[in-house]
Amino acid sequence: MATAALAATATATAKAAHAAPQADTGPTTGPKTGPRTGPRTGPKIGILLYDGYGLLDPTGPAEVLSRLPDATVTMIAERRGPVRTDTADVAVVADRSIDEVDRLDVLLVPGAGNRGTIAAMNNEALLRWIRRIHRHSRWTASVCTGSIILAAAGLLDGRRATTYWASAEYLQSTYDVTYLPERYVRSGKIITAAGVSAGVDMSLYLASLITDEDTARAIQLAVEYDPQPPFDSGNATQAGPQLKQRALELLAASQV
């Protein structure tokens, strides 16, 4: 029965789309129309892309935050177009350039490998934009080594934060930041997440702050986020030196 119902729904949807095609009005950080009827009046969420970011860092949070009622999620970079990940195997398209975006309700900065993080934290144009957007944002967030970029922009001075486990010592020794080995850490309107997959956890927490806990719980169910990994080796505080070394070797070998 379920299969038949899904097939019938898909057929009806396809017929409706064929009968009344929608014009592509292009991406925007403001209200837009699309499959969701009417203008989107909810939070405007911008995710910064830069060369060498980690794929899940922006896309995991985008999957969660795009489910918020009437939310708009936009990928933003120095220039419009595809931006390659740290492995260079995949690109995500930036629909807006930083020069086109002046205000956001939520700014999210993903992390990257060493090459991408170092380049971003020394890119004064990106840092100026981050500072400008942060002045008016409701929430500013990071995933993985994105917190180092926030620190380089001067946003984490005197704050508590988290980051990728292998970058924790650098973050705390280089900047006026107290590192906490947590999945995510809130300090005022800034929320930092630990490495890569922690961005999903952080985004669900952020979703609860933007709306309410019931909505965040519903989003978690909607995307069926119920992690049950085959191995219990994802916590750096419980990992031995050999496993940590192997993890870093695999990362380095996969990056360009």
Short mmCIF file of the C-alpha atoms (twelve columns), coordinates in Angstrom:
data_MODEL
# 
_entry.id   MODEL 
# 
loop_
_atom_site.group_PDB 
_atom_site.id 
_atom_site.type_symbol 
_atom_site.label_atom_id 
_atom_site.label_alt_id 
_atom_site.label_comp_id 
_atom_site.label_asym_id 
_atom_site.label_seq_id 
_atom_site.Cartn_x 
_atom_site.Cartn_y 
_atom_site.Cartn_z 
_atom_site.pdbx_PDB_model_num 
ATOM 1   C CA . MET A 1   0.000  0.000  0.000   1 
ATOM 2   C CA . ALA A 2   2.720  2.444  0.934   1 
ATOM 3   C CA . THR A 3   4.576  1.793  -2.322  1 
ATOM 4   C CA . ALA A 4   1.428  2.333  -4.368  1 
ATOM 5   C CA . ALA A 5   0.640  5.543  -2.508  1 
ATOM 6   C CA . LEU A 6   4.128  6.889  -3.071  1 
ATOM 7   C CA . ALA A 7   3.954  6.022  -6.754  1 
ATOM 8   C CA . ALA A 8   0.602  7.768  -7.119  1 
ATOM 9   C CA . THR A 9   1.905  10.852 -5.323  1 
ATOM 10  C CA . ALA A 10  4.988  10.973 -7.520  1 
ATOM 11  C CA . THR A 11  2.879  10.651 -10.663 1 
ATOM 12  C CA . ALA A 12  0.528  13.439 -9.588  1 
ATOM 13  C CA . THR A 13  3.454  15.682 -8.697  1 
ATOM 14  C CA . ALA A 14  5.129  15.070 -12.037 1 
ATOM 15  C CA . LYS A 15  1.901  15.862 -13.927 1 
ATOM 16  C CA . ALA A 16  1.409  19.076 -11.972 1 
ATOM 17  C CA . ALA A 17  4.986  20.161 -12.609 1 
ATOM 18  C CA . HIS A 18  4.603  19.434 -16.330 1 
ATOM 19  C CA . ALA A 19  1.311  21.302 -16.562 1 
ATOM 20  C CA . ALA A 20  2.478  24.399 -14.690 1 
ATOM 21  C CA . PRO A 21  6.250  24.854 -14.825 1 
ATOM 22  C CA . GLN A 22  7.683  27.405 -12.430 1 
ATOM 23  C CA . ALA A 23  9.971  30.187 -13.594 1 
ATOM 24  C CA . ASP A 24  13.444 30.167 -12.105 1 
ATOM 25  C CA . THR A 25  13.822 33.514 -10.364 1 
ATOM 26  C CA . GLY A 26  17.382 32.769 -9.289  1 
ATOM 27  C CA . PRO A 27  18.920 32.575 -5.818  1 
ATOM 28  C CA . THR A 28  18.458 35.305 -3.284  1 
ATOM 29  C CA . THR A 29  19.149 36.024 0.346   1 
ATOM 30  C CA . GLY A 30  15.756 37.686 0.635   1 
ATOM 31  C CA . PRO A 31  12.191 36.357 0.289   1 
ATOM 32  C CA . LYS A 32  11.707 34.076 -2.693  1 
ATOM 33  C CA . THR A 33  9.084  31.844 -4.145  1 
ATOM 34  C CA . GLY A 34  9.389  28.241 -5.164  1 
ATOM 35  C CA . PRO A 35  7.840  24.898 -4.235  1 
ATOM 36  C CA . ARG A 36  6.956  26.471 -0.910  1 
ATOM 37  C CA . THR A 37  4.120  28.851 -1.666  1 
ATOM 38  C CA . GLY A 38  4.512  32.554 -0.983  1 
ATOM 39  C CA . PRO A 39  7.587  34.556 0.004   1 
ATOM 40  C CA . ARG A 40  9.989  33.166 2.569   1 
ATOM 41  C CA . THR A 41  9.817  35.459 5.556   1 
ATOM 42  C CA . GLY A 42  11.802 33.303 7.968   1 
ATOM 43  C CA . PRO A 43  15.473 33.495 8.929   1 
ATOM 44  C CA . LYS A 44  18.030 34.325 6.263   1 
ATOM 45  C CA . ILE A 45  20.924 31.921 6.712   1 
ATOM 46  C CA . GLY A 46  24.228 32.325 4.894   1 
ATOM 47  C CA . ILE A 47  26.938 29.686 4.721   1 
ATOM 48  C CA . LEU A 48  30.397 30.844 3.707   1 
ATOM 49  C CA . LEU A 49  32.315 28.743 1.202   1 
ATOM 50  C CA . TYR A 50  36.029 29.089 0.488   1 
ATOM 51  C CA . ASP A 51  38.528 26.918 -1.326  1 
ATOM 52  C CA . GLY A 52  39.396 23.759 0.583   1 
ATOM 53  C CA . TYR A 53  36.462 23.524 3.019   1 
ATOM 54  C CA . GLY A 54  35.254 20.126 4.252   1 
ATOM 55  C CA . LEU A 55  32.148 18.948 2.380   1 
ATOM 56  C CA . LEU A 56  29.971 18.017 5.364   1 
ATOM 57  C CA . ASP A 57  30.822 21.207 7.266   1 
ATOM 58  C CA . PRO A 58  28.446 23.397 5.192   1 
ATOM 59  C CA . THR A 59  26.119 20.760 3.742   1 
ATOM 60  C CA . GLY A 60  25.214 19.017 7.013   1 
ATOM 61  C CA . PRO A 61  23.994 22.249 8.616   1 
ATOM 62  C CA . ALA A 62  22.319 23.279 5.344   1 
ATOM 63  C CA . GLU A 63  20.277 20.076 5.377   1 
ATOM 64  C CA . VAL A 64  19.028 20.841 8.887   1 
ATOM 65  C CA . LEU A 65  18.591 24.611 8.706   1 
ATOM 66  C CA . SER A 66  16.852 24.587 5.329   1 
ATOM 67  C CA . ARG A 67  13.988 22.699 7.013   1 
ATOM 68  C CA . LEU A 68  13.226 25.603 9.346   1 
ATOM 69  C CA . PRO A 69  9.854  27.190 8.523   1 
ATOM 70  C CA . ASP A 70  10.238 29.789 5.742   1 
ATOM 71  C CA . ALA A 71  14.031 29.761 6.074   1 
ATOM 72  C CA . THR A 72  16.344 30.712 3.227   1 
ATOM 73  C CA . VAL A 73  19.775 29.086 3.099   1 
ATOM 74  C CA . THR A 74  22.301 30.606 0.702   1 
ATOM 75  C CA . MET A 75  25.839 29.518 -0.101  1 
ATOM 76  C CA . ILE A 76  28.138 32.543 -0.273  1 
ATOM 77  C CA . ALA A 77  31.753 32.930 -1.418  1 
ATOM 78  C CA . GLU A 78  34.120 35.633 -2.602  1 
ATOM 79  C CA . ARG A 79  32.731 35.036 -6.082  1 
ATOM 80  C CA . ARG A 80  29.659 33.242 -7.372  1 
ATOM 81  C CA . GLY A 81  30.138 29.768 -8.770  1 
ATOM 82  C CA . PRO A 82  31.468 26.352 -7.761  1 
ATOM 83  C CA . VAL A 83  33.862 26.162 -4.824  1 
ATOM 84  C CA . ARG A 84  35.949 23.008 -4.390  1 
ATOM 85  C CA . THR A 85  36.314 20.999 -1.191  1 
ATOM 86  C CA . ASP A 86  39.580 19.953 0.447   1 
ATOM 87  C CA . THR A 87  39.707 16.775 -1.663  1 
ATOM 88  C CA . ALA A 88  38.890 18.714 -4.855  1 
ATOM 89  C CA . ASP A 89  36.540 15.866 -5.827  1 
ATOM 90  C CA . VAL A 90  33.354 17.819 -5.124  1 
ATOM 91  C CA . ALA A 91  32.221 21.411 -5.561  1 
ATOM 92  C CA . VAL A 92  29.285 23.281 -4.071  1 
ATOM 93  C CA . VAL A 93  27.870 26.275 -5.902  1 
ATOM 94  C CA . ALA A 94  27.956 29.678 -4.239  1 
ATOM 95  C CA . ASP A 95  24.823 31.545 -5.332  1 
ATOM 96  C CA . ARG A 96  25.969 34.891 -3.956  1 
ATOM 97  C CA . SER A 97  29.260 36.721 -3.538  1 
ATOM 98  C CA . ILE A 98  30.235 38.408 -0.293  1 
ATOM 99  C CA . ASP A 99  29.843 41.781 -2.018  1 
ATOM 100 C CA . GLU A 100 26.154 40.999 -2.592  1 
ATOM 101 C CA . VAL A 101 25.303 40.138 1.013   1 
ATOM 102 C CA . ASP A 102 25.152 42.772 3.745   1 
ATOM 103 C CA . ARG A 103 22.808 41.277 6.334   1 
ATOM 104 C CA . LEU A 104 22.072 37.761 7.558   1 
ATOM 105 C CA . ASP A 105 20.158 36.397 10.512  1 
ATOM 106 C CA . VAL A 106 22.567 33.481 10.741  1 
ATOM 107 C CA . LEU A 107 26.154 33.280 9.496   1 
ATOM 108 C CA . LEU A 108 27.878 29.910 9.424   1 
ATOM 109 C CA . VAL A 109 31.588 29.435 8.723   1 
ATOM 110 C CA . PRO A 110 32.705 25.873 7.921   1 
ATOM 111 C CA . GLY A 111 36.098 24.370 8.567   1 
ATOM 112 C CA . ALA A 112 38.751 23.045 6.218   1 
ATOM 113 C CA . GLY A 113 42.072 21.280 6.051   1 
ATOM 114 C CA . ASN A 114 45.250 23.159 6.823   1 
ATOM 115 C CA . ARG A 115 45.520 24.705 3.363   1 
ATOM 116 C CA . GLY A 116 41.959 26.036 3.325   1 
ATOM 117 C CA . THR A 117 41.919 27.190 6.936   1 
ATOM 118 C CA . ILE A 118 45.235 29.042 6.703   1 
ATOM 119 C CA . ALA A 119 44.223 30.743 3.473   1 
ATOM 120 C CA . ALA A 120 40.867 31.828 4.889   1 
ATOM 121 C CA . MET A 121 42.259 33.109 8.187   1 
ATOM 122 C CA . ASN A 122 44.728 35.253 6.227   1 
ATOM 123 C CA . ASN A 123 42.152 36.504 3.728   1 
ATOM 124 C CA . GLU A 124 41.396 40.007 4.968   1 
ATOM 125 C CA . ALA A 125 38.456 40.424 2.569   1 
ATOM 126 C CA . LEU A 126 36.734 37.381 4.092   1 
ATOM 127 C CA . LEU A 127 37.561 38.460 7.644   1 
ATOM 128 C CA . ARG A 128 36.168 41.967 7.064   1 
ATOM 129 C CA . TRP A 129 32.981 40.490 5.655   1 
ATOM 130 C CA . ILE A 130 32.617 38.072 8.574   1 
ATOM 131 C CA . ARG A 131 33.018 40.935 11.054  1 
ATOM 132 C CA . ARG A 132 30.509 43.080 9.166   1 
ATOM 133 C CA . ILE A 133 27.880 40.348 9.000   1 
ATOM 134 C CA . HIS A 134 28.456 39.365 12.632  1 
ATOM 135 C CA . ARG A 135 27.673 42.889 13.828  1 
ATOM 136 C CA . HIS A 136 24.038 42.468 12.817  1 
ATOM 137 C CA . SER A 137 23.516 38.689 12.896  1 
ATOM 138 C CA . ARG A 138 21.248 36.994 15.385  1 
ATOM 139 C CA . TRP A 139 23.578 34.012 15.464  1 
ATOM 140 C CA . THR A 140 27.099 33.384 14.212  1 
ATOM 141 C CA . ALA A 141 28.254 29.777 14.027  1 
ATOM 142 C CA . SER A 142 31.183 27.679 12.927  1 
ATOM 143 C CA . VAL A 143 31.984 24.046 12.274  1 
ATOM 144 C CA . CYS A 144 35.345 22.375 12.826  1 
ATOM 145 C CA . THR A 145 38.264 24.763 12.150  1 
ATOM 146 C CA . GLY A 146 35.788 27.454 11.179  1 
ATOM 147 C CA . SER A 147 36.206 28.583 14.780  1 
ATOM 148 C CA . ILE A 148 39.837 29.427 14.012  1 
ATOM 149 C CA . ILE A 149 38.625 31.684 11.212  1 
ATOM 150 C CA . LEU A 150 36.194 33.347 13.628  1 
ATOM 151 C CA . ALA A 151 39.085 33.777 16.064  1 
ATOM 152 C CA . ALA A 152 41.246 35.293 13.326  1 
ATOM 153 C CA . ALA A 153 38.428 37.767 12.700  1 
ATOM 154 C CA . GLY A 154 38.568 38.717 16.390  1 
ATOM 155 C CA . LEU A 155 35.136 37.328 17.241  1 
ATOM 156 C CA . LEU A 156 36.216 34.814 19.876  1 
ATOM 157 C CA . ASP A 157 38.338 37.046 22.099  1 
ATOM 158 C CA . GLY A 158 37.663 36.146 25.715  1 
ATOM 159 C CA . ARG A 159 35.153 33.461 24.752  1 
ATOM 160 C CA . ARG A 160 34.801 29.729 25.178  1 
ATOM 161 C CA . ALA A 161 34.721 27.684 21.991  1 
ATOM 162 C CA . THR A 162 35.355 24.296 20.466  1 
ATOM 163 C CA . THR A 163 37.012 23.173 17.259  1 
ATOM 164 C CA . TYR A 164 38.447 20.110 15.550  1 
ATOM 165 C CA . TRP A 165 40.309 18.050 18.148  1 
ATOM 166 C CA . ALA A 166 43.666 18.250 16.378  1 
ATOM 167 C CA . SER A 167 43.409 22.052 16.224  1 
ATOM 168 C CA . ALA A 168 42.414 22.627 19.835  1 
ATOM 169 C CA . GLU A 169 45.890 23.427 21.139  1 
ATOM 170 C CA . TYR A 170 46.520 25.861 18.297  1 
ATOM 171 C CA . LEU A 171 43.230 27.677 18.876  1 
ATOM 172 C CA . GLN A 172 43.789 28.102 22.583  1 
ATOM 173 C CA . SER A 173 47.506 28.978 22.416  1 
ATOM 174 C CA . THR A 174 47.202 31.423 19.514  1 
ATOM 175 C CA . TYR A 175 44.064 33.316 20.481  1 
ATOM 176 C CA . ASP A 176 42.340 34.525 23.632  1 
ATOM 177 C CA . VAL A 177 40.012 31.518 23.580  1 
ATOM 178 C CA . THR A 178 39.184 28.900 26.176  1 
ATOM 179 C CA . TYR A 179 38.827 25.566 24.382  1 
ATOM 180 C CA . LEU A 180 36.146 23.150 25.572  1 
ATOM 181 C CA . PRO A 181 36.155 19.544 24.287  1 
ATOM 182 C CA . GLU A 182 32.407 19.574 23.659  1 
ATOM 183 C CA . ARG A 183 30.297 18.673 20.647  1 
ATOM 184 C CA . TYR A 184 29.215 22.311 20.426  1 
ATOM 185 C CA . VAL A 185 29.678 25.373 22.631  1 
ATOM 186 C CA . ARG A 186 27.535 28.480 22.905  1 
ATOM 187 C CA . SER A 187 29.092 31.782 23.964  1 
ATOM 188 C CA . GLY A 188 26.583 34.599 23.643  1 
ATOM 189 C CA . LYS A 189 25.304 34.618 20.075  1 
ATOM 190 C CA . ILE A 190 28.254 32.571 18.813  1 
ATOM 191 C CA . ILE A 191 27.972 28.789 18.585  1 
ATOM 192 C CA . THR A 192 31.010 26.737 17.623  1 
ATOM 193 C CA . ALA A 193 30.923 23.053 16.718  1 
ATOM 194 C CA . ALA A 194 33.658 20.452 16.932  1 
ATOM 195 C CA . GLY A 195 34.845 18.543 13.881  1 
ATOM 196 C CA . VAL A 196 32.812 17.985 10.697  1 
ATOM 197 C CA . SER A 197 29.846 15.815 11.777  1 
ATOM 198 C CA . ALA A 198 29.364 17.894 14.939  1 
ATOM 199 C CA . GLY A 199 27.916 20.567 12.678  1 
ATOM 200 C CA . VAL A 200 24.720 18.536 12.412  1 
ATOM 201 C CA . ASP A 201 24.344 18.418 16.199  1 
ATOM 202 C CA . MET A 202 25.079 22.120 16.470  1 
ATOM 203 C CA . SER A 203 22.553 22.933 13.757  1 
ATOM 204 C CA . LEU A 204 19.784 21.056 15.538  1 
ATOM 205 C CA . TYR A 205 20.585 23.007 18.699  1 
ATOM 206 C CA . LEU A 206 20.600 26.229 16.680  1 
ATOM 207 C CA . ALA A 207 17.270 25.252 15.132  1 
ATOM 208 C CA . SER A 208 15.802 24.956 18.630  1 
ATOM 209 C CA . LEU A 209 17.029 28.453 19.477  1 
ATOM 210 C CA . ILE A 210 15.645 29.966 16.283  1 
ATOM 211 C CA . THR A 211 12.261 28.248 16.680  1 
ATOM 212 C CA . ASP A 212 11.624 25.852 19.553  1 
ATOM 213 C CA . GLU A 213 12.610 22.407 20.751  1 
ATOM 214 C CA . ASP A 214 9.575  20.677 19.230  1 
ATOM 215 C CA . THR A 215 10.446 22.027 15.785  1 
ATOM 216 C CA . ALA A 216 14.076 20.979 16.150  1 
ATOM 217 C CA . ARG A 217 13.014 17.511 17.244  1 
ATOM 218 C CA . ALA A 218 10.708 17.263 14.240  1 
ATOM 219 C CA . ILE A 219 13.532 18.290 11.910  1 
ATOM 220 C CA . GLN A 220 15.781 15.647 13.438  1 
ATOM 221 C CA . LEU A 221 13.127 13.046 12.699  1 
ATOM 222 C CA . ALA A 222 12.480 14.476 9.229   1 
ATOM 223 C CA . VAL A 223 16.115 13.950 8.246   1 
ATOM 224 C CA . GLU A 224 16.240 10.708 10.296  1 
ATOM 225 C CA . TYR A 225 19.324 11.748 12.193  1 
ATOM 226 C CA . ASP A 226 19.782 8.783  14.503  1 
ATOM 227 C CA . PRO A 227 23.512 8.054  14.380  1 
ATOM 228 C CA . GLN A 228 24.474 4.482  15.162  1 
ATOM 229 C CA . PRO A 229 28.031 4.150  13.823  1 
ATOM 230 C CA . PRO A 230 29.557 0.692  13.522  1 
ATOM 231 C CA . PHE A 231 32.547 1.767  15.620  1 
ATOM 232 C CA . ASP A 232 32.902 3.662  18.872  1 
ATOM 233 C CA . SER A 233 35.950 5.671  17.797  1 
ATOM 234 C CA . GLY A 234 34.646 9.180  17.080  1 
ATOM 235 C CA . ASN A 235 35.569 10.788 20.400  1 
ATOM 236 C CA . ALA A 236 39.120 12.151 20.408  1 
ATOM 237 C CA . THR A 237 39.272 12.218 24.203  1 
ATOM 238 C CA . GLN A 238 38.919 8.420  24.183  1 
ATOM 239 C CA . ALA A 239 41.220 7.703  21.227  1 
ATOM 240 C CA . GLY A 240 44.782 6.462  21.532  1 
ATOM 241 C CA . PRO A 241 47.791 8.104  19.868  1 
ATOM 242 C CA . GLN A 242 48.046 5.490  17.110  1 
ATOM 243 C CA . LEU A 243 44.439 5.955  16.033  1 
ATOM 244 C CA . LYS A 244 44.813 9.741  16.116  1 
ATOM 245 C CA . GLN A 245 47.928 9.533  13.980  1 
ATOM 246 C CA . ARG A 246 46.192 7.247  11.492  1 
ATOM 247 C CA . ALA A 247 43.203 9.597  11.314  1 
ATOM 248 C CA . LEU A 248 45.404 12.590 10.531  1 
ATOM 249 C CA . GLU A 249 47.355 10.606 7.938   1 
ATOM 250 C CA . LEU A 250 44.149 9.638  6.151   1 
ATOM 251 C CA . LEU A 251 42.984 13.242 6.130   1 
ATOM 252 C CA . ALA A 252 46.279 14.517 4.797   1 
ATOM 253 C CA . ALA A 253 46.418 11.853 2.091   1 
ATOM 254 C CA . SER A 254 42.912 12.702 0.860   1 
ATOM 255 C CA . GLN A 255 43.452 16.460 0.634   1 
ATOM 256 C CA . VAL A 256 45.026 18.474 -2.156  1 
# 
